[in-house]
Structures are given as C-alpha cells and as structure tokens.
C-alpha cells in the first residue's frame, strides 16, 4: 500500500519541473541553502545514501556539434534522503561540499511534498533562478562589450 502511494506521488510530479529545481539547487551557493533551511521547520529525515564524493567524466564535442571526446573528470558529491512520509530526495552537486549535497537532497524531497512545494518555490527556487539569470545577462553583456567584428574587403584586380 505504501509503495503504491509513493509511486503515485512520483507519477504526479512533473519531471521537467523537478529536473529544473534540482539543477537550481545544485548550482546555488551553500550559504543561500543554509539560510533557507534555517527559516524552515525541518521535518525528520534519514539518509538513504550518505554524502559521498566521486568523479564523473565530462564529455565535450568539437565545435559544439562535432565528434564527442572526453574532456576530463569532474568532482561530484551525491546524497539521498528520505522523509518520514517516504518521500525521497536526491542531489548531485559539483565539488566536495557534502553538507550542500545533503541540504539540496532535503530540499528536493520537500519540494515533492504539497505542504512545502509552494513556499519553497516562492522563497527559494524562484529567487535563485532570477539571480542566476541576472548573473548570466551580466556575463553576456561583459562578453559582448569585448566582441570584435572582423570583415574582409574584396579587392578587385586591376588589369
């Protein structure tokens, strides 16, 4: 019975939305996640997979569209938590910050629950998304200011 409830709950969650908030949590600064955690009444949870650090092979493409090649290894920390209501949260974060991986996994689990979803979307996820977009625009503007336009003039032969 409990397994059916968990699988039905997982089916109801929009996987694209979950992928987006997991990416946002993974890229967020740890101090922002810690602050948001302090403002919540944290439900009891257990660690399904304690935070552990390993390596992942990053792949690239020549010219962005060409043949794939191994770019190098990236350090990643992963964690999985389970709330008392059997909701499971996962996180993979770049680097070795085990506490950040645990907090991100906890937020992933909480975002899957109706009790916390709207509040966390409003006070944590959406502000982080806006900040990331603002930072990306600033970087793009800085890069655009250094753009150089090259052109070639065709010279006609004098006969």
N, C-alpha and C positions, 0 to 999 in steps of 0.2 A: 504494500500500500504506500509506504513512504517513498519507495523508489519510483512509483508511478507519479507521485506528486512532484518529485524532483525533476523527472524527465519532462513532465508537462510544463513546469515552470521554465525549464531551459528552452522548450519549444516556443514559449510566448515571448522570449526576449529577442529583440531584433539584433541579429548577429552583426550587422554592419554598424549599428549604434554601439554595441559592446566593443567591437574592434576599435572604433574611434575613441571611446573613453579610455580603453586600455592603452592606446598609443599616447593619449594626452597625459595619463598618469605616469607612463614610463619616461616621458620627456620632461616632466615637471621637476622643478627644484625640490630637493628633500625638505628644506625649511618650510616651503609652502604646504606640503603634505602634512608635516608635523603640526603646523598652526591649525589647519583644518581639522585634524584629528583631536586636538585639544578642545575644540569647540563642540565636539560631539559627545553624546552619551554612548560610549562604545559598548556594544553587546559582547558577551563572552564568545570567544572563538578559539579554535585549536589549530595547530599547524599540521597540515597533511604532509607537506614537504617543507622541511626547514630550509631557510635561505641557503642556497649553495651557489658557488661561483664556478664558472667553467668558460670554455672558449667555443665560439661559433665561427665558422668560415664565412667570410663576407665575399660575395661574388660580384663581379662587375661585367660590363660589356664595353668593348672597344667602340668609342664614339657614341656610346649610349644605345646603339642598336646593333652592333656587330656581334662577333662571337664572344661567348662567355669565357671568363677567366677567373681564377681565384685571386682576389685582391689581397687578402690577408685575414688574420684571425682577430676577432673582437671579443673582449672580455664581457661576459653577461652573467647576471645574477638572477636566479629564479626562485619563486616561492609559491606555495599553495596553502590557502587557509580554508577552514570550514566553520561556518556559523552554527549556533545551536539548532537552527531550523534546517540544517543540512545544505544550505546554500554554499557553493564552493567558489572561491575566488582565486585567480591566478595572476601572476605578474612575471614579466621578464624585463629587466632594466639593464641598460648598458653600464658597465663598470662593476665595481666590487661592493657597492653600498647595500649591505644585507638588510639594514633597517628600512631603507627606502623600498626594497622589494617586498618586504613584509607589509608595510603600510599600503603600498599600491595594490597588493593582493586583497587586503582587507577592504579597501575602497571598492575594488571590483566586485567583491561579494555583496557589499552593502548597496551598490548601485543596482544589483539584480533584485533587491527586495523593494516592494511597493512602499514600505514605511520610510525608506531613506532616499529613494531614487530622485524624486523631485527636488528635495532640499539640497542634495549633493550636486545635482546638475546646476542648480542656481547659484550656490555659494562656492563651488569648487571648479567643476568642469568647464562651464561657460566662461568664467573669468580667465582660466588658464588658456583656453582656446583663443580668446580675444588678445591676450598678451602675446601669445605665440605668433598670431597673425600680424600684430603691430611690429614685433621684432623682425619678422620676415620682410615686411614692407620697408622698414628702415634699412635693412641689409641690402635689399634690391635697389633702393634709392642711392645708397652709398656706392654700390657697384655701377649703377647707371651713370653716375657723375664721372666715373673714370673711363667710360666707354669711348673708344676711338673708332671713328668711321674711316675705313680705307676705301679708296676707289682707284680705278685705273683709267687713265685717259688714253684713248686710242689715237695714235699719231698716223696721219695719212702720209704715205710715201710721195715725195716729190719726184716726178720722173723727168 
